Amino acid sequence: MLKEIKSVLTRSPDTLAEEAAGVVSLFALLAFALYLPGLL
C-alpha cells in the first residue's frame, strides 16, 4: 500500500495539491454553514 501511495504522489503532485485545496474549502464551507445560525 505504501508503494502505491508513493507512486501516486510522484506521478501527480499537482493533482494532490488541488484535491487538498478542495477538501480544505469544503470543510471551511461546512464550518461556516454550521456557525451561521448562531450569528443570525
C-alpha positions as CSV (number, residue, x, y, z in Angstrom):
1,M,0.0,0.0,0.0
2,L,2.8,2.4,0.8
3,K,4.3,1.7,-2.6
4,E,1.0,2.7,-4.3
5,I,0.8,5.9,-2.3
6,K,4.4,6.8,-3.2
7,S,3.7,6.1,-6.9
8,V,0.6,8.3,-6.8
9,L,2.4,11.1,-5.1
10,T,5.3,11.0,-7.6
11,R,3.1,10.9,-10.7
12,S,0.7,13.7,-9.9
13,P,1.7,16.1,-7.1
14,D,-0.3,18.9,-8.8
15,T,-3.5,17.0,-8.6
16,L,-2.9,16.1,-5.0
17,A,-2.5,19.8,-4.2
18,E,-5.7,20.6,-6.0
19,E,-7.5,17.9,-4.1
20,A,-6.2,19.1,-0.8
21,A,-7.3,22.6,-1.6
22,G,-10.8,21.3,-2.4
23,V,-11.0,19.4,0.8
24,V,-10.0,22.5,2.8
25,S,-12.6,24.6,1.1
26,L,-15.3,22.1,1.7
27,F,-14.5,22.0,5.4
28,A,-14.4,25.8,5.5
29,L,-17.9,26.0,3.9
30,L,-19.2,23.3,6.3
31,A,-17.9,25.2,9.3
32,F,-19.3,28.5,8.1
33,A,-22.7,26.8,7.5
34,L,-22.7,25.4,11.0
35,Y,-21.8,28.7,12.6
36,L,-24.2,30.8,10.5
37,P,-27.4,30.1,12.6
38,G,-25.6,31.2,15.7
39,L,-24.6,34.5,14.1
40,L,-28.2,35.4,13.0
